[in-house]
Amino acid sequence: MSTRESVERRLRGLVRDIPDYPKPGVLFKDITPLLSDAGAFAAATDAMAEPYANDDITHVVAIESRGFILGGPIAQRLGAGFIPVRKPGKLPARTRRQEYSLEYGTDALEIHADAVGQGARVLIVDDVLATGGTACATRALVEGIGAEVAGFSFLIALSFLPGLERLAGSRTTRLIEY
């Protein structure tokens, strides 16, 4: 068994299923047991950063809110700056906004308009890739302020949903796939 497979098996064992959360019919993948294990948390962020170690990443852009937990340590491991993408009204300076579709409506994300300059190479980080709506909206925000998206790094990808399909053509890594 490879080291990566060993890490994936260990981390998978720490993801807890919560049925019918946040609504009936949803099986929520709870990563809090993984985060509470210091060794597993470090192994996860190391493994999420490793594929991009030689890619000259200048900034890690993390998606609210669990993406922040992973994005900070990944940015440090890559020697990169950290940029939060947040729900509307949460950032204090001038922002750029991107709306995106949900199953039952729309939502939006914001980034500081001056978060990165031209030529920045960005890694987008989040905990779970499901439908890909937030990831695609974040990519649009990053490209809209002049940066290049070098890739996406997820702890978990739900391959039975269209997120991986929507990011086809982009470098996308994930540690655990369901």
C-alpha positions as CSV (number, residue, x, y, z in Angstrom):
1,M,0.0,0.0,0.0
2,S,1.4,3.4,-1.0
3,T,1.8,6.2,1.6
4,R,-1.0,8.2,-0.1
5,E,-3.3,5.2,0.2
6,S,-2.4,4.8,3.8
7,V,-3.1,8.4,4.5
8,E,-6.4,8.2,2.6
9,R,-7.5,5.2,4.6
10,R,-6.6,6.8,7.9
11,L,-8.4,10.0,7.1
12,R,-11.5,8.2,5.7
13,G,-11.8,6.4,9.0
14,L,-12.1,9.8,10.8
15,V,-14.9,11.2,8.6
16,R,-18.2,10.7,10.4
17,D,-21.5,10.3,8.5
18,I,-24.4,12.3,9.9
19,P,-27.7,11.2,8.3
20,D,-30.4,13.8,7.5
21,Y,-28.2,16.8,8.1
22,P,-28.7,19.7,7.3
23,K,-32.0,18.3,5.8
24,P,-33.7,15.0,5.3
25,G,-32.1,12.8,2.7
26,V,-28.6,14.3,3.0
27,L,-25.7,12.2,4.4
28,F,-23.4,14.9,5.7
29,K,-19.6,14.1,5.8
30,D,-18.5,15.6,9.2
31,I,-14.7,16.3,9.2
32,T,-14.6,17.5,12.9
33,P,-13.2,14.1,14.2
34,L,-10.4,14.3,11.6
35,L,-9.7,18.0,12.6
36,S,-9.5,17.0,16.3
37,D,-6.8,14.5,15.7
38,A,-3.6,16.5,15.5
39,G,-1.7,13.9,13.4
40,A,-4.5,13.4,11.0
41,F,-5.1,17.1,10.6
42,A,-1.4,17.6,9.8
43,A,-1.4,14.6,7.4
44,A,-4.4,16.0,5.6
45,T,-3.1,19.5,5.0
46,D,0.4,18.1,4.1
47,A,-1.2,15.8,1.5
48,M,-3.4,18.5,0.1
49,A,-0.4,20.9,-0.3
50,E,2.1,18.3,-1.6
51,P,0.9,18.1,-5.3
52,Y,1.4,21.8,-5.6
53,A,4.7,22.1,-3.8
54,N,6.7,22.9,-7.0
55,D,4.0,25.0,-8.7
56,D,5.1,28.5,-7.6
57,I,1.8,29.0,-5.8
58,T,1.7,32.7,-4.5
59,H,-1.7,32.5,-2.7
60,V,-4.1,30.0,-1.3
61,V,-7.7,31.1,-1.7
62,A,-10.0,29.2,0.8
63,I,-13.7,29.1,0.7
64,E,-15.8,29.9,3.8
65,S,-15.9,28.3,6.3
66,R,-14.3,24.9,6.6
67,G,-12.0,25.7,3.7
68,F,-10.4,28.3,6.0
69,I,-9.4,25.6,8.5
70,L,-7.5,23.7,5.8
71,G,-6.4,26.7,3.7
72,G,-4.3,28.4,6.4
73,P,-1.9,25.4,7.1
74,I,-1.7,24.7,3.3
75,A,-0.7,28.3,2.6
76,Q,2.0,28.1,5.2
77,R,3.3,24.8,3.8
78,L,3.5,26.3,0.3
79,G,5.0,29.6,1.5
80,A,2.0,31.4,0.1
81,G,-0.3,34.1,1.2
82,F,-3.8,33.3,2.4
83,I,-7.0,34.9,1.0
84,P,-10.5,34.2,2.3
85,V,-13.5,34.0,0.0
86,R,-16.6,34.8,2.1
87,K,-20.4,35.2,2.0
88,P,-21.6,38.7,1.2
89,G,-21.0,41.4,3.7
90,K,-18.3,39.7,5.7
91,L,-15.2,41.4,4.2
92,P,-14.4,45.0,5.3
93,A,-12.8,46.5,2.2
94,R,-14.0,46.9,-1.4
95,T,-15.0,43.5,-2.8
96,R,-15.9,41.7,-6.0
97,R,-19.0,39.5,-5.9
98,Q,-19.9,36.4,-7.8
99,E,-23.4,34.9,-7.7
100,Y,-23.9,31.2,-8.4
101,S,-26.9,28.8,-8.7
102,L,-28.0,26.4,-6.1
103,E,-30.5,23.6,-6.4
104,Y,-33.2,25.9,-4.8
105,G,-32.0,29.4,-5.7
106,T,-28.8,31.5,-5.8
107,D,-26.0,32.4,-3.4
108,A,-23.0,34.6,-3.7
109,L,-19.4,34.9,-2.6
110,E,-17.0,37.8,-2.3
111,I,-13.3,38.4,-2.4
112,H,-11.4,41.7,-1.7
113,A,-10.9,43.4,-5.0
114,D,-7.2,44.0,-4.2
115,A,-6.5,40.5,-2.8
116,V,-3.9,39.6,-5.5
117,G,-2.2,41.3,-8.3
118,Q,-1.7,40.3,-11.9
119,G,0.4,37.2,-12.3
120,A,-0.5,35.6,-9.0
121,R,-0.8,31.8,-9.1
122,V,-3.6,30.7,-6.9
123,L,-4.6,27.3,-5.3
124,I,-8.2,27.2,-4.4
125,V,-8.9,25.1,-1.3
126,D,-12.1,23.7,0.3
127,D,-13.2,20.8,2.4
128,V,-15.8,19.2,0.2
129,L,-16.4,19.3,-3.6
130,A,-20.1,18.5,-4.2
131,T,-21.9,20.2,-7.1
132,G,-19.0,22.6,-7.8
133,G,-21.0,25.8,-7.6
134,T,-18.8,27.4,-4.9
135,A,-15.6,26.2,-6.6
136,C,-16.6,27.6,-10.0
137,A,-17.8,30.9,-8.4
138,T,-14.4,31.2,-6.6
139,R,-12.5,30.5,-9.8
140,A,-14.5,33.3,-11.5
141,L,-13.7,35.7,-8.6
142,V,-9.9,34.8,-8.7
143,E,-9.7,35.2,-12.5
144,G,-11.8,38.4,-12.3
145,I,-9.1,40.1,-10.2
146,G,-6.3,39.1,-12.5
147,A,-4.9,35.9,-11.0
148,E,-4.3,32.5,-12.5
149,V,-5.9,29.5,-10.9
150,A,-3.2,26.8,-10.8
151,G,-5.5,24.2,-9.3
152,F,-8.1,23.1,-6.7
153,S,-7.4,21.0,-3.6
154,F,-10.2,19.3,-1.7
155,L,-10.2,17.0,1.3
156,I,-13.3,15.2,0.0
157,A,-15.0,14.9,-3.4
158,L,-18.4,13.5,-3.8
159,S,-18.1,11.9,-7.3
160,F,-21.8,11.1,-7.5
161,L,-22.5,14.8,-7.8
162,P,-21.3,17.0,-10.8
163,G,-18.5,19.0,-9.1
164,L,-15.6,17.0,-10.7
165,E,-17.3,17.3,-14.0
166,R,-17.8,21.0,-13.7
167,L,-14.1,21.4,-12.9
168,A,-13.0,19.2,-15.9
169,G,-10.0,20.7,-17.6
170,S,-8.7,22.2,-14.3
171,R,-6.1,20.5,-12.1
172,T,-8.2,19.1,-9.3
173,T,-6.9,17.0,-6.4
174,R,-8.8,15.3,-3.6
175,L,-7.7,13.0,-0.7
176,I,-10.9,11.1,-0.3
177,E,-13.6,10.3,-2.8
178,Y,-17.1,9.0,-2.2
